Amino acid sequence: MTQQQINATLFLQMMQAGAQNLNRHVENVNALNVFPVPDGDTGTNMNLTLSSGVREMEKHASAGTVGKLAEALSKGLLMGARGNSGVILSQLFRGFAKAVANKESINAVQLADAFQRGVETAYKAVIKPVEGTILTVAREAAEAGMRRSWYAENPADILDMILTEARQSLARTPDLLPVLKQAGVVDAGGQGLIYVYEGMLQALRGEINVEEFTELHQNRESLAEVAHEHNAQSKIDPSQIEYGYCTEFIIQLKTDRRKTEVFEEQAFRQAMTQFGDSLLVVADDELVKVHIHAEYPGNALNYAMKFGDLTGIKIDNMREQYANVTEGKAHHQPTLVEPTVEEPEEKKPYGFVAVAAGEGLANIFRSMGVDVVIEGGQTMNPSTEDLVKAVEQIAAEHIFILPNNKNIILTAEQVSKVVDQEVSVIPTRTIPQGLAALLAFDASQNPAENKQNMIERYQEVRSGELTYAVRNSKMNGIEIQAGDFLGIHEGKIEVVGKDMLDTACELLKRMKADEADIVTVIYGQDVEEAQLTDLQKRLENDFPDAELEWHDGGQPLYYFLFSVE
């Protein structure tokens, strides 16, 4: 029998099922990427975003009301939002959550109204909404749901109509967006949304048994213990032990006792490597368990104290353990160390966060004054939470974020809604734009003046990228075969070729490098030395009046990034 009301338990099951269904079809959504370049990540972004939202719901599963669960969903989606599609998805359910706030359960009419409110919120969040995208699919589907609510008696009828219209709307997206028709695909974000709706409807109808949603870091404590047990200390040659103390502890991130720094798992893990080896870090929102072999365990503990209070500290002398095991002696008791607390940093006027993929690029940004470089960009869009954590690491009065990718700008703009610090997003769409913006920064000017100057500066730069096609396609009247080299200028495929360097040179000609004062070449991790030498000779010959600058960016997938000024 169909439910007349959606209670908290059923609502959680619906969102779990929607997330599971999207997860099963991630690659299908990624394959709909309009550009045939190796960064089709719409499905991945939506999946990670929704997974974050559902995990937050599960933490509040005992809340008992649809309103409270929807609020948790909205919070989790916002913090986990990645890419434009993920941000829009988060906004759809943010409006949904507002509509059902304070409601213990919802009926058919309220469900339809919640979807409609979600669409209104999402459209407001996008400065220039584009029809033929996930926004259109969500809007037309919600409108159909509202019409059905005039006479529908149960929520399943509403969601069935929403799903039916969403599918029809998706089929029409190529007629609204010529680039979709040209590529022979429907909108990827719209397709992802349909997978979510399908799962929700199946759960609402009781057609599936919803399994418990799996956390990304399941059984963290047991994993840490297993790793420790497999150190096989009885087989270690003591002369080969460089780091002699097996050190374990837990960081309690949330403490009111003193001010702490924001914990970012990847950055913490990288920093801890300076203290030893055999490092294992497992974390959730409140606890971090650390295992490391260190020669000076106190240094590791002192560093960890920056992020919270320490508990469960255990330090074993592995050299002594070896002797105990081989000689049959009792296990030595762990030693406890009292860490010291460092004073909080004094705030500086300005700070910077930049997004870039490749160690070389990260080093370039750091050398130009960027405080935190987030690993990301093509194929790997950071979440709102990633950006928030980066901002909170910086002791500065005002922080500028450089997304350096068009698919990260909308995510970056969500940060100011979460943090207390003053944040400005410089909407850079490429790495060269980000570097140009930094050159225009002047510490003596106020934030508004700096933002204006940085935007004006990066707009003077012409950006190009060289990558390869992952599938057959047709763009702007150009036939593209999988494996072809693609020369992209300001987001548009300008050149297609069979030879990497020929394509690169032709792209620079289209970018009018012959009229430039400076041509900057940032080469990626897959460029061979011989190819680089050949390109240098060709560019010196083709553009004799331009000053050529070369940098090792180490970026994946994109052989070259070009800047022409």
Beta strands, then each sheet from edge to edge (+ up, - down):
strand 1: 245-252
strand 2: 276-283
strand 3: 287-294
strand 4: 309-317
strand 5: 348-356
strand 6: 372-375
strand 7: 396-402
strand 8: 422-425
strand 9: 462-468
strand 10: 473-475
strand 11: 478-480
strand 12: 485-489
strand 13: 492-497
strand 14: 518-523
strand 15: 547-552
strand 16: 560-564
sheet 1: 2+ 3- 1+ 4-
sheet 2: 6+ 5+ 7+ 8+
sheet 3: 13+ 12- 9+ 16- 14+ 15+
sheet 4: 10+ 11-
end
